[in-house]
């Protein structure tokens, strides 16, 4: 089973400094394009980069802003409204508080480091028993599920090496790759429902505090703190529920089979039958 490589992110300084990105890296990490990044700069929505030589370098603040712009645009906000919103925040509020909310809204909810995999590595792990066309269809489906992403150079970016590892273990145990992708899609949808329930709860009781046309910095900080605390809370709630459910389901699925195996082995792990339960040997005729 291959070890999926973990590429570096920008120019993350070894001493713990802020990462820096070229424009193509920024666009990729922000789920955008180089063309959009330049358009946002032209419209004053994205601050200009730091120039080093002839290269523009962007940092995590640019990345957070780019992700926020993408979210606002997907919700239907126009460029003019977004610019007015950002201008109001930056001139009428504590910028640090605003960026704090911006960061918790756009930061990934996992600290997992993405990996990379080549076509040959994926074929070696997941392609057993599949012809080239079948594997190509499975690979396309894996991309549509978001488990891997083409990197444009013939390889693949792996957003979650953990998920890919789980899939590899299931395939190695004999589960067909198609069935693994089926369950991955269903679990993804189930998790979307769980996330929606959490967000609906917090939106009803917390996010409404920002509906004031001019919320003060204290409210912004409070809401950002709630969102930040939701990250471990979701895991703390889901993990014990799934653990209890798995315990019950596994016992239910294997209980009858275990009884059958135990009866077959006569209660002994080595398969021997206790002396008292052996059938008597036929009497030998005496000559």
C-alpha positions in Angstrom: 0.0 0.0 0.0 1.6 3.3 -1.1 2.4 6.1 1.3 0.6 9.1 -0.3 3.0 12.1 -0.4 2.2 15.3 1.4 3.2 18.3 -0.7 4.4 21.5 0.9 2.0 24.5 1.1 3.4 27.6 -0.4 6.6 28.7 1.2 5.7 27.8 4.8 8.6 29.1 6.9 10.2 26.5 9.0 10.2 28.8 12.0 6.4 28.9 12.0 6.0 32.1 9.8 3.0 32.7 7.6 2.9 30.6 4.4 3.2 32.5 1.1 1.8 31.5 -2.2 2.3 32.3 -5.8 -0.9 33.3 -7.6 -1.5 29.8 -9.1 -1.1 28.2 -5.7 -3.5 30.7 -4.1 -6.1 30.1 -6.8 -5.9 26.3 -6.4 -6.1 26.4 -2.6 -8.9 28.9 -2.7 -11.0 26.9 -5.1 -10.7 29.6 -7.8 -8.7 30.5 -10.9 -5.8 32.8 -11.6 -8.1 34.8 -13.8 -10.6 35.3 -11.0 -7.8 36.3 -8.5 -6.7 39.0 -10.9 -10.3 40.2 -11.4 -10.9 40.4 -7.7 -7.7 42.5 -7.3 -8.8 44.8 -10.1 -12.2 45.3 -8.4 -10.5 46.1 -5.1 -11.9 43.0 -3.4 -8.5 41.3 -2.8 -5.5 43.2 -1.6 -2.4 43.2 -3.8 0.4 40.7 -3.1 3.8 41.4 -1.7 6.2 41.8 -4.6 9.5 40.0 -4.4 11.6 40.6 -7.5 9.0 40.1 -10.3 6.9 37.6 -8.3 3.8 38.4 -6.4 3.5 36.5 -3.1 0.2 36.1 -1.2 -0.4 35.0 2.4 -3.0 33.3 4.5 -5.0 36.5 4.8 -5.4 36.6 1.0 -6.4 32.9 1.1 -9.1 33.5 3.7 -10.4 36.5 1.7 -10.4 34.5 -1.5 -12.5 31.7 0.1 -14.9 34.2 1.5 -15.4 35.8 -1.8 -16.2 32.5 -3.4 -18.8 31.7 -0.7 -20.5 35.1 -1.0 -20.6 34.9 -4.8 -22.1 31.4 -4.7 -24.8 32.7 -2.4 -25.7 35.3 -5.0 -24.1 38.4 -3.8 -23.0 40.8 -6.5 -19.5 42.3 -6.7 -20.9 45.7 -5.7 -22.6 44.4 -2.6 -19.6 42.4 -1.6 -17.4 45.5 -2.0 -19.7 47.6 0.1 -19.8 44.9 2.8 -16.1 44.6 2.9 -15.6 48.4 3.0 -18.1 48.7 5.8 -16.4 46.1 7.8 -12.9 47.5 7.2 -13.8 51.1 8.0 -16.4 50.7 10.7 -15.2 47.7 12.6 -12.1 46.4 14.3 -10.3 44.8 11.3 -8.9 42.1 13.5 -12.3 41.0 14.7 -13.6 41.0 11.1 -10.7 38.9 9.9 -11.2 36.5 12.8 -14.8 35.8 11.7 -13.6 35.6 8.1 -11.0 33.0 9.0 -13.3 30.7 11.0 -15.8 30.9 8.1 -13.2 29.9 5.5 -10.7 27.7 7.2 -10.8 24.0 6.5 -12.5 22.0 9.3 -9.8 19.4 9.2 -6.1 19.7 10.0 -5.3 16.8 7.7 -2.6 17.5 5.2 -3.6 16.6 1.6 -1.5 14.1 -0.2 -0.7 13.1 -3.8 -0.9 9.8 -5.7 0.1 8.7 -9.2 -2.1 6.8 -11.6 0.1 3.7 -11.2 -0.2 3.9 -7.4 -3.9 4.1 -7.5 -4.1 1.3 -10.0 -1.9 -0.9 -7.9 -4.1 -0.5 -4.8 -7.6 -0.2 -6.3 -7.3 -1.8 -9.8 -7.1 -5.5 -8.9 -9.5 -7.5 -11.0 -10.5 -4.6 -13.2 -9.7 -4.1 -16.8 -8.4 -0.7 -18.0 -11.8 0.6 -19.0 -13.5 -0.5 -15.8 -10.7 1.1 -13.7 -10.9 4.3 -15.7 -14.7 4.5 -15.0 -14.0 3.9 -11.3 -11.3 6.6 -11.3 -13.7 9.1 -12.9 -16.3 8.3 -10.2 -13.7 8.7 -7.5 -13.0 12.2 -8.9 -16.7 13.1 -8.9 -16.9 12.1 -5.3 -14.1 14.5 -4.4 -11.9 11.7 -3.1 -9.1 12.6 -5.5 -8.5 15.6 -7.8 -6.5 15.7 -11.1 -3.5 17.9 -10.6 -3.1 18.8 -14.3 0.2 17.0 -14.6 -1.0 13.4 -14.9 -1.2 12.8 -11.1 -3.8 13.3 -8.4 -4.2 15.4 -5.3 -5.7 13.5 -2.4 -7.6 15.9 -0.2 -8.0 13.3 2.6 -5.3 10.5 2.6 -7.3 9.0 5.6 -10.3 8.4 3.4 -8.2 6.9 0.7 -6.6 4.6 3.2 -9.9 3.4 4.4 -10.9 2.6 0.9 -7.7 0.7 0.3 -8.2 -1.4 3.4 -11.8 -2.3 2.4 -10.6 -3.3 -1.1 -7.8 -5.3 0.4 -10.3 -7.1 2.6 -12.2 -8.2 -0.6 -14.9 -5.5 -0.9 -15.4 -4.6 -4.6 -14.3 -1.1 -5.5 -17.7 -0.2 -6.8 -19.3 -1.1 -3.5 -16.7 1.0 -1.6 -17.6 4.0 -3.8 -21.3 3.4 -3.2 -20.9 3.5 0.6 -18.6 6.5 0.3 -21.3 8.4 -1.5 -24.0 7.4 1.0 -21.8 8.3 4.0 -20.9 11.6 2.4 -24.7 12.4 2.1 -25.3 11.2 5.6 -22.6 13.5 6.9 -24.1 16.4 5.0 -27.4 15.8 6.8 -25.6 15.8 10.2 -23.7 19.0 9.4 -26.9 20.6 8.3 -28.6 19.8 11.6 -25.7 21.4 13.6 -25.6 24.5 11.4 -29.4 24.9 11.6 -29.3 24.7 15.3 -26.6 27.3 15.7 -28.0 29.5 12.9 -31.4 29.6 14.8 -29.9 30.5 18.2 -26.5 32.3 17.4 -26.1 33.5 13.9 -29.1 35.8 14.2 -27.0 38.1 16.4 -25.3 39.3 13.2 -28.6 40.4 11.5 -28.2 43.8 13.1 -27.2 46.1 10.2 -24.2 47.3 12.3 -23.3 44.5 14.7 -20.6 45.5 17.2 -17.2 43.9 17.4 -18.2 42.0 20.5 -21.0 40.2 18.7 -18.7 39.4 15.8 -16.1 37.9 18.2 -18.8 35.9 20.0 -20.1 34.3 16.8 -16.6 33.6 15.6 -15.9 31.8 18.9 -19.0 29.7 18.6 -18.1 28.6 15.1 -14.6 27.8 16.3 -15.9 25.7 19.2 -18.2 23.8 16.9 -15.3 21.9 15.4 -14.4 19.7 18.3 -18.0 19.5 19.5 -19.2 17.9 16.3 -16.5 15.2 16.6 -17.3 14.7 20.3 -21.0 14.1 19.5 -20.6 12.0 16.3 -17.9 9.6 17.6 -19.7 8.0 20.5 -22.9 7.7 18.5 -21.1 5.9 15.7 -19.2 3.7 18.1 -22.3 2.5 19.8 -24.1 2.0 16.5 -21.2 0.0 15.1 -21.0 -2.2 18.3 -24.7 -3.1 18.0 -24.6 -3.6 14.2 -21.5 -5.8 14.3 -22.9 -8.0 17.0 -26.2 -8.3 15.2 -24.5 -9.2 11.9 -22.0 -11.7 13.3 -23.9 -13.1 16.3 -25.6 -15.9 14.5 -22.5 -16.7 12.5 -20.5 -16.9 15.7 -23.0 -19.3 17.3 -22.8 -21.5 14.2 -19.0 -21.6 14.3 -19.0 -22.3 18.0 -21.4 -25.1 17.6 -19.4 -26.5 14.7 -16.2 -26.4 16.7 -17.8 -28.0 19.7 -16.9 -25.1 22.0 -13.2 -25.6 21.4 -11.0 -23.2 19.4 -9.0 -26.1 18.0 -12.0 -27.9 16.7 -11.6 -31.0 18.9 -14.6 -32.5 20.7 -14.5 -33.0 24.4 -14.0 -36.6 25.5 -17.4 -37.0 27.1 -19.1 -35.9 23.9 -17.3 -38.4 21.6 -19.3 -41.2 20.1 -18.3 -44.5 21.6 -16.0 -46.6 19.4 -17.5 -49.8 18.1 -16.6 -52.8 20.1 -13.9 -54.9 18.6 -14.7 -58.5 17.9 -12.7 -61.0 20.0 -11.4 -64.0 18.2 
